[in-house]
Amino acid sequence: MARKATIERKTSETEIAVSVAIDGTGRYDVETGIGFFDHMLEQLARHSLMDIEVRAKGDLHIDDHHTVEDVGIALGQAVGKALGERRGIRRYASLNLVMDEAMTLAAVDVSGRPFLVWNVAFTAPKIGTFDTELVREFFQAFAGNAGITLHVKNHYAVNSHHIAETCFKAVARVLRTAFEPDPRVGDVVPSTKGTLAG
Protein backbone atom coordinates (compact mmCIF):
# COMPACT_ATOMS: atom_id res chain seq x y z
CA MET A 1 0.00 0.00 0.00
CA ALA A 2 1.29 3.44 -0.94
CA ARG A 3 2.31 5.49 2.07
CA LYS A 4 0.65 8.76 1.10
CA ALA A 5 -1.68 11.21 2.79
CA THR A 6 -3.29 14.60 2.35
CA ILE A 7 -4.37 16.90 5.16
CA GLU A 8 -6.34 20.13 4.97
CA ARG A 9 -6.52 22.47 7.94
CA LYS A 10 -8.53 25.67 8.09
CA THR A 11 -8.76 28.06 11.03
CA SER A 12 -9.44 31.77 11.45
CA GLU A 13 -5.65 32.26 11.24
CA THR A 14 -4.51 29.92 8.46
CA GLU A 15 -5.63 27.77 5.56
CA ILE A 16 -3.26 24.84 4.93
CA ALA A 17 -3.22 21.95 2.43
CA VAL A 18 -0.44 19.37 2.71
CA SER A 19 0.26 16.20 0.73
CA VAL A 20 3.06 13.80 1.53
CA ALA A 21 4.38 10.60 -0.05
CA ILE A 22 6.80 8.79 2.24
CA ASP A 23 8.31 6.66 -0.55
CA GLY A 24 9.01 9.51 -2.91
CA THR A 25 12.05 10.98 -4.60
CA GLY A 26 12.39 14.22 -2.64
CA ARG A 27 10.14 16.25 -4.92
CA TYR A 28 8.72 19.43 -3.42
CA ASP A 29 6.15 22.07 -4.32
CA VAL A 30 5.92 24.52 -1.45
CA GLU A 31 4.27 27.92 -1.10
CA THR A 32 3.75 29.39 2.37
CA GLY A 33 4.40 33.07 1.71
CA ILE A 34 7.52 32.84 3.90
CA GLY A 35 10.62 32.56 1.74
CA PHE A 36 13.07 31.16 4.28
CA PHE A 37 10.52 28.66 5.59
CA ASP A 38 9.83 27.47 2.03
CA HIS A 39 13.58 26.91 1.63
CA MET A 40 13.70 24.81 4.80
CA LEU A 41 10.67 22.69 3.78
CA GLU A 42 12.36 22.07 0.44
CA GLN A 43 15.43 20.81 2.31
CA LEU A 44 13.20 18.56 4.40
CA ALA A 45 11.70 17.01 1.27
CA ARG A 46 14.93 16.66 -0.70
CA HIS A 47 16.94 15.01 2.06
CA SER A 48 14.19 12.76 3.44
CA LEU A 49 13.19 11.65 -0.08
CA MET A 50 9.59 12.33 0.85
CA ASP A 51 7.51 14.12 -1.77
CA ILE A 52 5.97 17.14 -0.07
CA GLU A 53 3.40 19.62 -1.32
CA VAL A 54 2.35 22.55 0.84
CA ARG A 55 -0.04 25.39 0.17
CA ALA A 56 -0.44 27.79 3.06
CA LYS A 57 -2.24 31.10 3.45
CA GLY A 58 -1.87 32.71 6.85
CA ASP A 59 -2.14 35.96 8.75
CA LEU A 60 1.35 37.10 7.79
CA HIS A 61 0.31 40.71 8.42
CA ILE A 62 0.54 39.76 12.11
CA ASP A 63 3.66 37.58 11.92
CA ASP A 64 4.85 34.19 10.64
CA HIS A 65 4.08 32.21 13.80
CA HIS A 66 0.62 30.84 13.01
CA THR A 67 1.59 29.79 9.49
CA VAL A 68 4.78 28.01 10.55
CA GLU A 69 3.11 26.23 13.45
CA ASP A 70 0.04 25.17 11.46
CA VAL A 71 2.15 23.85 8.58
CA GLY A 72 4.02 21.79 11.20
CA ILE A 73 0.71 20.47 12.54
CA ALA A 74 -0.65 19.56 9.10
CA LEU A 75 2.61 18.05 7.86
CA GLY A 76 2.93 16.00 11.03
CA GLN A 77 -0.64 14.75 10.69
CA ALA A 78 -0.01 13.81 7.05
CA VAL A 79 3.15 11.89 7.92
CA GLY A 80 1.43 10.08 10.79
CA LYS A 81 -1.49 9.13 8.55
CA ALA A 82 0.80 7.99 5.73
CA LEU A 83 2.81 5.76 8.08
CA GLY A 84 -0.33 3.93 9.20
CA GLU A 85 0.44 1.15 11.68
CA ARG A 86 4.18 1.64 11.08
CA ARG A 87 4.68 -1.98 10.16
CA GLY A 88 8.10 -3.03 8.93
CA ILE A 89 9.87 0.28 9.50
CA ARG A 90 13.35 0.69 10.96
CA ARG A 91 11.83 2.99 13.61
CA TYR A 92 15.07 4.46 15.04
CA ALA A 93 17.75 6.65 13.51
CA SER A 94 20.33 9.25 14.54
CA LEU A 95 22.83 11.39 12.68
CA ASN A 96 25.34 14.18 13.15
CA LEU A 97 25.11 16.48 10.14
CA VAL A 98 27.59 19.21 9.24
CA MET A 99 27.30 22.31 7.09
CA ASP A 100 30.41 24.45 7.01
CA GLU A 101 31.10 25.45 10.65
CA ALA A 102 27.85 24.01 12.05
CA MET A 103 27.17 20.51 13.38
CA THR A 104 23.74 19.31 14.49
CA LEU A 105 22.54 15.99 15.88
CA ALA A 106 19.08 14.64 15.14
CA ALA A 107 17.71 11.42 16.62
CA VAL A 108 14.25 9.94 16.17
CA ASP A 109 12.05 7.16 17.51
CA VAL A 110 8.91 6.64 15.41
CA SER A 111 7.23 5.49 18.58
CA GLY A 112 3.70 6.84 18.44
CA ARG A 113 4.61 8.88 21.52
CA PRO A 114 5.14 12.53 20.59
CA PHE A 115 8.02 14.30 22.30
CA LEU A 116 10.55 16.95 21.38
CA VAL A 117 13.90 17.61 23.05
CA TRP A 118 15.34 20.81 21.60
CA ASN A 119 18.86 21.88 22.48
CA VAL A 120 19.51 24.52 19.85
CA ALA A 121 20.62 28.10 20.48
CA PHE A 122 20.66 30.51 17.57
CA THR A 123 23.29 33.21 17.30
CA ALA A 124 20.81 35.79 15.97
CA PRO A 125 17.09 36.40 16.56
CA LYS A 126 16.30 36.58 12.84
CA ILE A 127 17.39 35.10 9.52
CA GLY A 128 16.39 37.87 7.17
CA THR A 129 12.85 38.60 8.41
CA PHE A 130 12.29 35.07 9.78
CA ASP A 131 12.24 34.65 13.57
CA THR A 132 14.71 31.90 14.48
CA GLU A 133 12.53 30.80 17.45
CA LEU A 134 9.99 29.55 14.90
CA VAL A 135 12.29 26.67 13.94
CA ARG A 136 11.55 25.06 17.29
CA GLU A 137 7.83 25.85 16.94
CA PHE A 138 7.74 23.99 13.61
CA PHE A 139 9.45 20.88 14.96
CA GLN A 140 7.33 20.91 18.14
CA ALA A 141 4.16 20.93 16.02
CA PHE A 142 5.52 18.38 13.56
CA ALA A 143 6.73 15.86 16.16
CA GLY A 144 3.58 16.22 18.23
CA ASN A 145 1.28 15.50 15.31
CA ALA A 146 3.41 12.86 13.56
CA GLY A 147 3.62 10.86 16.79
CA ILE A 148 7.40 10.73 16.93
CA THR A 149 10.02 11.34 19.58
CA LEU A 150 12.55 13.78 18.18
CA HIS A 151 15.77 15.06 19.73
CA VAL A 152 17.71 17.90 18.06
CA LYS A 153 20.99 19.29 19.39
CA ASN A 154 23.27 21.83 17.77
CA HIS A 155 26.82 21.07 18.90
CA TYR A 156 28.34 24.30 17.62
CA ALA A 157 27.93 26.95 14.93
CA VAL A 158 28.38 30.61 14.13
CA ASN A 159 25.81 31.33 11.44
CA SER A 160 22.09 31.10 12.26
CA HIS A 161 21.17 30.18 8.69
CA HIS A 162 23.51 27.20 8.95
CA ILE A 163 22.06 26.23 12.34
CA ALA A 164 18.51 26.16 10.95
CA GLU A 165 19.53 24.36 7.80
CA THR A 166 21.46 21.66 9.65
CA CYS A 167 18.41 21.11 11.85
CA PHE A 168 16.11 20.57 8.87
CA LYS A 169 18.61 18.46 6.94
CA ALA A 170 19.53 16.30 9.93
CA VAL A 171 15.88 15.67 10.77
CA ALA A 172 15.20 14.87 7.12
CA ARG A 173 17.95 12.27 7.01
CA VAL A 174 16.88 10.51 10.20
CA LEU A 175 13.26 10.44 9.07
CA ARG A 176 14.37 8.88 5.80
CA THR A 177 16.21 6.10 7.64
CA ALA A 178 13.61 5.51 10.35
CA PHE A 179 10.71 5.37 7.87
CA GLU A 180 12.47 2.93 5.53
CA PRO A 181 11.28 -0.69 5.41
CA ASP A 182 13.55 -3.07 7.31
CA PRO A 183 13.87 -6.23 5.18
CA ARG A 184 14.64 -8.31 8.27
CA VAL A 185 11.39 -7.26 9.96
CA GLY A 186 8.91 -7.84 7.15
CA ASP A 187 5.37 -6.72 8.00
CA VAL A 188 5.88 -6.78 11.77
CA VAL A 189 5.41 -3.73 13.99
CA PRO A 190 8.88 -3.08 15.51
CA SER A 191 7.75 -3.18 19.13
CA THR A 192 7.34 -5.93 21.73
CA LYS A 193 3.96 -4.32 22.52
CA GLY A 194 2.78 -5.12 18.99
CA THR A 195 1.73 -1.53 18.39
CA LEU A 196 3.27 1.89 17.82
CA ALA A 197 0.03 3.72 18.45
CA GLY A 198 1.35 5.41 21.56
KEDOVEX-153539 format. One record per residue (C-alpha): x, y, z; residue number from 0; residue in three letters. Coordinates in nm, 4 decimals, padded with zeros to 6 digits, always signed. Example, Ala and Ser with C-alpha at 12.3 -4.5 7.8 and 13.67 -1.06 7.14 Angstrom:
<nodes>
@xx:+01.2300; yy:-00.4500; zz:+00.7800; n:0; res:ALA $
@xx:+01.3670; yy:-00.1060; zz:+00.7140; n:1; res:SER $
</nodes>
This chain:
<nodes>
@xx:+00.0000; yy:+00.0000; zz:+00.0000; n:0; res:MET $
@xx:+00.1294; yy:+00.3439; zz:-00.0944; n:1; res:ALA $
@xx:+00.2306; yy:+00.5491; zz:+00.2068; n:2; res:ARG $
@xx:+00.0653; yy:+00.8757; zz:+00.1096; n:3; res:LYS $
@xx:-00.1680; yy:+01.1207; zz:+00.2794; n:4; res:ALA $
@xx:-00.3292; yy:+01.4604; zz:+00.2352; n:5; res:THR $
@xx:-00.4373; yy:+01.6897; zz:+00.5163; n:6; res:ILE $
@xx:-00.6343; yy:+02.0128; zz:+00.4971; n:7; res:GLU $
@xx:-00.6517; yy:+02.2472; zz:+00.7941; n:8; res:ARG $
@xx:-00.8527; yy:+02.5673; zz:+00.8089; n:9; res:LYS $
@xx:-00.8764; yy:+02.8062; zz:+01.1025; n:10; res:THR $
@xx:-00.9437; yy:+03.1767; zz:+01.1451; n:11; res:SER $
@xx:-00.5653; yy:+03.2261; zz:+01.1241; n:12; res:GLU $
@xx:-00.4512; yy:+02.9923; zz:+00.8457; n:13; res:THR $
@xx:-00.5634; yy:+02.7768; zz:+00.5558; n:14; res:GLU $
@xx:-00.3259; yy:+02.4839; zz:+00.4928; n:15; res:ILE $
@xx:-00.3218; yy:+02.1954; zz:+00.2432; n:16; res:ALA $
@xx:-00.0435; yy:+01.9371; zz:+00.2712; n:17; res:VAL $
@xx:+00.0259; yy:+01.6204; zz:+00.0731; n:18; res:SER $
@xx:+00.3062; yy:+01.3800; zz:+00.1530; n:19; res:VAL $
@xx:+00.4382; yy:+01.0602; zz:-00.0052; n:20; res:ALA $
@xx:+00.6798; yy:+00.8785; zz:+00.2239; n:21; res:ILE $
@xx:+00.8313; yy:+00.6661; zz:-00.0551; n:22; res:ASP $
@xx:+00.9009; yy:+00.9514; zz:-00.2914; n:23; res:GLY $
@xx:+01.2051; yy:+01.0984; zz:-00.4596; n:24; res:THR $
@xx:+01.2389; yy:+01.4218; zz:-00.2639; n:25; res:GLY $
@xx:+01.0142; yy:+01.6247; zz:-00.4919; n:26; res:ARG $
@xx:+00.8716; yy:+01.9434; zz:-00.3424; n:27; res:TYR $
@xx:+00.6150; yy:+02.2068; zz:-00.4319; n:28; res:ASP $
@xx:+00.5925; yy:+02.4519; zz:-00.1452; n:29; res:VAL $
@xx:+00.4267; yy:+02.7925; zz:-00.1102; n:30; res:GLU $
@xx:+00.3755; yy:+02.9392; zz:+00.2366; n:31; res:THR $
@xx:+00.4400; yy:+03.3066; zz:+00.1711; n:32; res:GLY $
@xx:+00.7524; yy:+03.2842; zz:+00.3901; n:33; res:ILE $
@xx:+01.0618; yy:+03.2559; zz:+00.1738; n:34; res:GLY $
@xx:+01.3071; yy:+03.1156; zz:+00.4278; n:35; res:PHE $
@xx:+01.0518; yy:+02.8660; zz:+00.5587; n:36; res:PHE $
@xx:+00.9833; yy:+02.7466; zz:+00.2025; n:37; res:ASP $
@xx:+01.3581; yy:+02.6915; zz:+00.1628; n:38; res:HIS $
@xx:+01.3698; yy:+02.4805; zz:+00.4801; n:39; res:MET $
@xx:+01.0674; yy:+02.2695; zz:+00.3784; n:40; res:LEU $
@xx:+01.2357; yy:+02.2074; zz:+00.0437; n:41; res:GLU $
@xx:+01.5433; yy:+02.0815; zz:+00.2308; n:42; res:GLN $
@xx:+01.3200; yy:+01.8561; zz:+00.4402; n:43; res:LEU $
@xx:+01.1702; yy:+01.7010; zz:+00.1274; n:44; res:ALA $
@xx:+01.4930; yy:+01.6664; zz:-00.0704; n:45; res:ARG $
@xx:+01.6941; yy:+01.5012; zz:+00.2064; n:46; res:HIS $
@xx:+01.4186; yy:+01.2764; zz:+00.3439; n:47; res:SER $
@xx:+01.3194; yy:+01.1650; zz:-00.0080; n:48; res:LEU $
@xx:+00.9586; yy:+01.2328; zz:+00.0849; n:49; res:MET $
@xx:+00.7511; yy:+01.4117; zz:-00.1775; n:50; res:ASP $
@xx:+00.5972; yy:+01.7140; zz:-00.0074; n:51; res:ILE $
@xx:+00.3397; yy:+01.9617; zz:-00.1325; n:52; res:GLU $
@xx:+00.2355; yy:+02.2552; zz:+00.0838; n:53; res:VAL $
@xx:-00.0041; yy:+02.5392; zz:+00.0168; n:54; res:ARG $
@xx:-00.0440; yy:+02.7794; zz:+00.3059; n:55; res:ALA $
@xx:-00.2237; yy:+03.1098; zz:+00.3453; n:56; res:LYS $
@xx:-00.1866; yy:+03.2708; zz:+00.6846; n:57; res:GLY $
@xx:-00.2140; yy:+03.5964; zz:+00.8749; n:58; res:ASP $
@xx:+00.1345; yy:+03.7096; zz:+00.7789; n:59; res:LEU $
@xx:+00.0312; yy:+04.0714; zz:+00.8417; n:60; res:HIS $
@xx:+00.0536; yy:+03.9759; zz:+01.2110; n:61; res:ILE $
@xx:+00.3660; yy:+03.7578; zz:+01.1920; n:62; res:ASP $
@xx:+00.4851; yy:+03.4188; zz:+01.0641; n:63; res:ASP $
@xx:+00.4077; yy:+03.2210; zz:+01.3797; n:64; res:HIS $
@xx:+00.0617; yy:+03.0839; zz:+01.3010; n:65; res:HIS $
@xx:+00.1591; yy:+02.9794; zz:+00.9486; n:66; res:THR $
@xx:+00.4784; yy:+02.8015; zz:+01.0552; n:67; res:VAL $
@xx:+00.3112; yy:+02.6225; zz:+01.3449; n:68; res:GLU $
@xx:+00.0043; yy:+02.5171; zz:+01.1459; n:69; res:ASP $
@xx:+00.2147; yy:+02.3850; zz:+00.8580; n:70; res:VAL $
@xx:+00.4019; yy:+02.1791; zz:+01.1197; n:71; res:GLY $
@xx:+00.0714; yy:+02.0471; zz:+01.2537; n:72; res:ILE $
@xx:-00.0652; yy:+01.9563; zz:+00.9102; n:73; res:ALA $
@xx:+00.2607; yy:+01.8050; zz:+00.7856; n:74; res:LEU $
@xx:+00.2927; yy:+01.6003; zz:+01.1031; n:75; res:GLY $
@xx:-00.0644; yy:+01.4752; zz:+01.0685; n:76; res:GLN $
@xx:-00.0014; yy:+01.3815; zz:+00.7053; n:77; res:ALA $
@xx:+00.3145; yy:+01.1887; zz:+00.7917; n:78; res:VAL $
@xx:+00.1429; yy:+01.0084; zz:+01.0786; n:79; res:GLY $
@xx:-00.1490; yy:+00.9125; zz:+00.8555; n:80; res:LYS $
@xx:+00.0800; yy:+00.7986; zz:+00.5726; n:81; res:ALA $
@xx:+00.2807; yy:+00.5761; zz:+00.8084; n:82; res:LEU $
@xx:-00.0327; yy:+00.3930; zz:+00.9205; n:83; res:GLY $
@xx:+00.0437; yy:+00.1149; zz:+01.1684; n:84; res:GLU $
@xx:+00.4178; yy:+00.1638; zz:+01.1079; n:85; res:ARG $
@xx:+00.4676; yy:-00.1985; zz:+01.0159; n:86; res:ARG $
@xx:+00.8097; yy:-00.3032; zz:+00.8929; n:87; res:GLY $
@xx:+00.9870; yy:+00.0276; zz:+00.9497; n:88; res:ILE $
@xx:+01.3351; yy:+00.0688; zz:+01.0958; n:89; res:ARG $
@xx:+01.1825; yy:+00.2987; zz:+01.3612; n:90; res:ARG $
@xx:+01.5069; yy:+00.4456; zz:+01.5044; n:91; res:TYR $
@xx:+01.7753; yy:+00.6655; zz:+01.3512; n:92; res:ALA $
@xx:+02.0329; yy:+00.9246; zz:+01.4541; n:93; res:SER $
@xx:+02.2828; yy:+01.1390; zz:+01.2676; n:94; res:LEU $
@xx:+02.5344; yy:+01.4183; zz:+01.3148; n:95; res:ASN $
@xx:+02.5108; yy:+01.6477; zz:+01.0139; n:96; res:LEU $
@xx:+02.7594; yy:+01.9207; zz:+00.9236; n:97; res:VAL $
@xx:+02.7296; yy:+02.2312; zz:+00.7093; n:98; res:MET $
@xx:+03.0411; yy:+02.4446; zz:+00.7012; n:99; res:ASP $
@xx:+03.1104; yy:+02.5445; zz:+01.0648; n:100; res:GLU $
@xx:+02.7851; yy:+02.4011; zz:+01.2045; n:101; res:ALA $
@xx:+02.7173; yy:+02.0507; zz:+01.3376; n:102; res:MET $
@xx:+02.3741; yy:+01.9312; zz:+01.4488; n:103; res:THR $
@xx:+02.2542; yy:+01.5994; zz:+01.5877; n:104; res:LEU $
@xx:+01.9077; yy:+01.4640; zz:+01.5144; n:105; res:ALA $
@xx:+01.7711; yy:+01.1418; zz:+01.6618; n:106; res:ALA $
@xx:+01.4248; yy:+00.9939; zz:+01.6171; n:107; res:VAL $
@xx:+01.2050; yy:+00.7161; zz:+01.7510; n:108; res:ASP $
@xx:+00.8915; yy:+00.6640; zz:+01.5414; n:109; res:VAL $
@xx:+00.7230; yy:+00.5486; zz:+01.8582; n:110; res:SER $
@xx:+00.3703; yy:+00.6843; zz:+01.8441; n:111; res:GLY $
@xx:+00.4612; yy:+00.8878; zz:+02.1524; n:112; res:ARG $
@xx:+00.5142; yy:+01.2525; zz:+02.0594; n:113; res:PRO $
@xx:+00.8024; yy:+01.4300; zz:+02.2305; n:114; res:PHE $
@xx:+01.0554; yy:+01.6952; zz:+02.1375; n:115; res:LEU $
@xx:+01.3897; yy:+01.7607; zz:+02.3051; n:116; res:VAL $
@xx:+01.5338; yy:+02.0809; zz:+02.1604; n:117; res:TRP $
@xx:+01.8864; yy:+02.1876; zz:+02.2476; n:118; res:ASN $
@xx:+01.9514; yy:+02.4522; zz:+01.9847; n:119; res:VAL $
@xx:+02.0618; yy:+02.8102; zz:+02.0484; n:120; res:ALA $
@xx:+02.0655; yy:+03.0511; zz:+01.7574; n:121; res:PHE $
@xx:+02.3294; yy:+03.3214; zz:+01.7298; n:122; res:THR $
@xx:+02.0814; yy:+03.5789; zz:+01.5965; n:123; res:ALA $
@xx:+01.7092; yy:+03.6399; zz:+01.6557; n:124; res:PRO $
@xx:+01.6305; yy:+03.6578; zz:+01.2844; n:125; res:LYS $
@xx:+01.7390; yy:+03.5095; zz:+00.9521; n:126; res:ILE $
@xx:+01.6386; yy:+03.7871; zz:+00.7170; n:127; res:GLY $
@xx:+01.2850; yy:+03.8603; zz:+00.8406; n:128; res:THR $
@xx:+01.2294; yy:+03.5071; zz:+00.9782; n:129; res:PHE $
@xx:+01.2241; yy:+03.4651; zz:+01.3565; n:130; res:ASP $
@xx:+01.4705; yy:+03.1900; zz:+01.4485; n:131; res:THR $
@xx:+01.2531; yy:+03.0804; zz:+01.7447; n:132; res:GLU $
@xx:+00.9990; yy:+02.9547; zz:+01.4900; n:133; res:LEU $
@xx:+01.2288; yy:+02.6670; zz:+01.3935; n:134; res:VAL $
@xx:+01.1549; yy:+02.5056; zz:+01.7285; n:135; res:ARG $
@xx:+00.7830; yy:+02.5852; zz:+01.6935; n:136; res:GLU $
@xx:+00.7744; yy:+02.3993; zz:+01.3614; n:137; res:PHE $
@xx:+00.9448; yy:+02.0879; zz:+01.4960; n:138; res:PHE $
@xx:+00.7325; yy:+02.0914; zz:+01.8135; n:139; res:GLN $
@xx:+00.4159; yy:+02.0935; zz:+01.6020; n:140; res:ALA $
@xx:+00.5521; yy:+01.8377; zz:+01.3559; n:141; res:PHE $
@xx:+00.6730; yy:+01.5858; zz:+01.6162; n:142; res:ALA $
@xx:+00.3578; yy:+01.6221; zz:+01.8231; n:143; res:GLY $
@xx:+00.1285; yy:+01.5503; zz:+01.5311; n:144; res:ASN $
@xx:+00.3409; yy:+01.2864; zz:+01.3564; n:145; res:ALA $
@xx:+00.3622; yy:+01.0859; zz:+01.6791; n:146; res:GLY $
@xx:+00.7395; yy:+01.0734; zz:+01.6932; n:147; res:ILE $
@xx:+01.0018; yy:+01.1337; zz:+01.9580; n:148; res:THR $
@xx:+01.2554; yy:+01.3784; zz:+01.8180; n:149; res:LEU $
@xx:+01.5772; yy:+01.5065; zz:+01.9728; n:150; res:HIS $
@xx:+01.7715; yy:+01.7896; zz:+01.8065; n:151; res:VAL $
@xx:+02.0994; yy:+01.9287; zz:+01.9394; n:152; res:LYS $
@xx:+02.3266; yy:+02.1829; zz:+01.7775; n:153; res:ASN $
@xx:+02.6815; yy:+02.1067; zz:+01.8897; n:154; res:HIS $
@xx:+02.8344; yy:+02.4302; zz:+01.7618; n:155; res:TYR $
@xx:+02.7935; yy:+02.6947; zz:+01.4927; n:156; res:ALA $
@xx:+02.8379; yy:+03.0614; zz:+01.4130; n:157; res:VAL $
@xx:+02.5808; yy:+03.1333; zz:+01.1440; n:158; res:ASN $
@xx:+02.2091; yy:+03.1104; zz:+01.2263; n:159; res:SER $
@xx:+02.1168; yy:+03.0178; zz:+00.8691; n:160; res:HIS $
@xx:+02.3506; yy:+02.7199; zz:+00.8949; n:161; res:HIS $
@xx:+02.2060; yy:+02.6231; zz:+01.2337; n:162; res:ILE $
@xx:+01.8514; yy:+02.6159; zz:+01.0954; n:163; res:ALA $
@xx:+01.9531; yy:+02.4358; zz:+00.7799; n:164; res:GLU $
@xx:+02.1462; yy:+02.1658; zz:+00.9649; n:165; res:THR $
@xx:+01.8408; yy:+02.1108; zz:+01.1853; n:166; res:CYS $
@xx:+01.6108; yy:+02.0567; zz:+00.8872; n:167; res:PHE $
@xx:+01.8606; yy:+01.8464; zz:+00.6938; n:168; res:LYS $
@xx:+01.9534; yy:+01.6296; zz:+00.9926; n:169; res:ALA $
@xx:+01.5885; yy:+01.5669; zz:+01.0769; n:170; res:VAL $
@xx:+01.5199; yy:+01.4866; zz:+00.7120; n:171; res:ALA $
@xx:+01.7953; yy:+01.2271; zz:+00.7013; n:172; res:ARG $
@xx:+01.6884; yy:+01.0510; zz:+01.0203; n:173; res:VAL $
@xx:+01.3256; yy:+01.0440; zz:+00.9066; n:174; res:LEU $
@xx:+01.4368; yy:+00.8877; zz:+00.5796; n:175; res:ARG $
@xx:+01.6212; yy:+00.6096; zz:+00.7636; n:176; res:THR $
@xx:+01.3607; yy:+00.5509; zz:+01.0345; n:177; res:ALA $
@xx:+01.0709; yy:+00.5365; zz:+00.7865; n:178; res:PHE $
@xx:+01.2470; yy:+00.2929; zz:+00.5525; n:179; res:GLU $
@xx:+01.1282; yy:-00.0688; zz:+00.5412; n:180; res:PRO $
@xx:+01.3551; yy:-00.3071; zz:+00.7309; n:181; res:ASP $
@xx:+01.3873; yy:-00.6227; zz:+00.5178; n:182; res:PRO $
@xx:+01.4639; yy:-00.8313; zz:+00.8274; n:183; res:ARG $
@xx:+01.1392; yy:-00.7261; zz:+00.9962; n:184; res:VAL $
@xx:+00.8908; yy:-00.7837; zz:+00.7146; n:185; res:GLY $
@xx:+00.5370; yy:-00.6718; zz:+00.7998; n:186; res:ASP $
@xx:+00.5880; yy:-00.6779; zz:+01.1768; n:187; res:VAL $
@xx:+00.5414; yy:-00.3731; zz:+01.3993; n:188; res:VAL $
@xx:+00.8882; yy:-00.3085; zz:+01.5511; n:189; res:PRO $
@xx:+00.7750; yy:-00.3179; zz:+01.9133; n:190; res:SER $
@xx:+00.7335; yy:-00.5927; zz:+02.1728; n:191; res:THR $
@xx:+00.3957; yy:-00.4317; zz:+02.2517; n:192; res:LYS $
@xx:+00.2778; yy:-00.5121; zz:+01.8992; n:193; res:GLY $
@xx:+00.1734; yy:-00.1527; zz:+01.8393; n:194; res:THR $
@xx:+00.3266; yy:+00.1885; zz:+01.7818; n:195; res:LEU $
@xx:+00.0032; yy:+00.3719; zz:+01.8446; n:196; res:ALA $
@xx:+00.1353; yy:+00.5411; zz:+02.1565; n:197; res:GLY $
</nodes>
